[in-house]
Amino acid sequence: MKKSILLFSLLSLTACGLKKQDFTAQVNNEDAAVETAVGSISGLSDNQAGESYLAINNSFKEKVMTEMQNLLLPQAVADDGCVRPIFAACINGIRESTYNNCSPANSKASINGYIRLTYSQANCTLSVSDKVNRTFEVTISGPRGGSATLSSANKSDYNGNVYGGGGQLTKTANGFDVEILGKNISLDYKGVELYNVSIRTLSTVHISGTLSRQSRLVNGGQIEVNHNKAKFTALFEPHNLQWQSGCCYPVSGSLSVTYSGSKTGSATVTFNGCGLAQHSDGVQEKPVVLNYCE
């Protein structure tokens, strides 16, 4: 069965009746940086594995969030116009999905743009040392004036560094190497930009096992998330991040994070269930709110 493309359902896009300042307050910078880091790895892996976007959260807080998000995405499976590119035909080493006002079933959201998988082999297969590159330009618009854009085009971060190119998987003997060459995520509400981040890997992240969630284990490497509005950088290193079937987030393992720029210091993010994580800087411990799947 074909699986649906992401619906980038940040709480800010879905909440009814919030004023503009309320939308701004909903974007927690630390939480968003964590979610962006793990989402970049998950999205690249899930696209190639053809995984669904279903995430199961049991706490009351997560249930409330899920209900809010369901204003945009009430079902996990979309119509045939909203499918991952892995299910598209392979043409000269390329699989591509194009979205033209695609709407998941019973949803008021619309999706526009494309996601392209470009393989080093013309038949779109992956043997040891083969690569697949994921590039994209996708905008998801909600019914309340919110929109989210994911782009692999070259863009400048707040430090003036320019990069892009999307994400790349390289097949190894024991799994995959992951490189985020460059991506940008922005969130707007009625023409006002609320959130803008640039993401890349500074060193290769390693996946052992397969890309499917039930056997995916992520370790090592460095994922840099530059928060272009708040002007800080979060540098993440994964430690034994493990997924499970039916959840687009890690369910165990941790991220060590070092902050620089307008925010400094270090912290650890520990995952302890689907959509559940804790951020600890040695002084304060707080839950991390995870809202979307890529």
Summary of the structure (lengths in Angstrom):
residues: 294
radius of gyration: 17.7
end to end distance: 18.8
largest distance: 54.0
contacts: 1023
relative contact order: 0.18
helix: 16%
strand: 44%
